[in-house]
């Protein structure tokens, strides 16, 4: 049998004004749609084997939502749910679709809107079913692009980052563009709390540019391990013009990598497969409420001092986010005292680690927001691994490194050793698919 590929897309933009989630303490109700939010799906088939992935323009796809959607897709397509991956691009300019314990004390953040959630889930399922049912003969190439100038480490200007974009490029048999699955590690946070327009942020412009260069191309944008990465030290402003600049810049560099491919780089047949396993992660204990309150006072003092000193945008924004994290750390410390954090862990554990194989490429699905060091550790051992974060659910926070401090470190339900567990588990799954 030869390779077949199918794509599907649904517009999941809200049809009425809704709260835009991603920044605390701001009653941010959408006033319009700047660019639509999409659920975009790609199905690959080779004989009896099939894998299917969906990229969704939203902050989080809750693990329960992902589970329900994957089962619904499986029921309608026959593709096993373990062969289906759903990830969030993590835009901070879309509606609420999950409930986070750390948001509990923020009066501005509502729960998910019931009517929107129904349409949201329907869009994910319909995009996936369309992709599965429209599969046609195709050819695929796997490559990477090296990207500079879009973003970096948001905790330190010279901190570690991942400059490579994983690319699975699908063409029709006549050589015309068909679909691109891209994995890039970066928070889509050019737009901030002063924007009340629905948007996919800079990835929208990346897709727009690629669709212009390669007419007919459908792009699935997956976010990689971006827990400590963002455009914070690269932006010239928090505007759509800046999102356009950075997103187009990313698109230009990806397009250049695709243009360098020759016919011999494409294959009409390749091995497809999928494996998943559920593993326990080591939970963490939050500090006492008293200690959390002291940390909040210290974080506020440092933030105010940087503002008085008129420090650059990067350090000031990092300090401001540290205040947000310290506030939410107080909430989590109180939740721990009442037993609510234990109830969250009971619901989330064990967590799923998933690997989809497409020839020499391995799409590794990690739930939650992992720091980039963990994906780099995996990719060092398996160069063909492309790590997708926020895959099949969120983890109520981050998976930071042991040395991490600040906002992200305060919002982790798991010890940093959880990152090592995810990496070692993925390596075992890849070995089983090799």
Secondary structure, DSSP 8 states (H G I E B T S, - for coil): --EEEEEEEEE---SS--BEESSTT---B--EESS--EEEEEEEEETTEEEEEEEE-SS---HHHHHHHHHHHHHHH---GGGEEEEE---SSEE--S--GGGTT-TT-----HHHHHHHHHHHHHHHHHHHHT-EEEEEEEEEEE--SS-EESS-TTS----EEEEEEEEETTS-EEEEEEEE--B--SS-TT--EE--THHHHHHHHHHHHSTT-EEEEEE-S-TTEESTTT-S-SSHHHHHHHHHHHHHHHHHHHHT--GGG-BS---EEEEEEEE---B-----HHHHHHHHHHHHHHHHHHHHTT--HHHHHHHHHHHHHHHHHHHHHHHHHHTHHHHHHHHH-SEEEEEEEETTEEEEEE-SEE-HHHHHHHHHH-TTEEEESSBS---SSEE--TT--SHHHHT-SB-THHHHHHHHHHHHHHHHH-
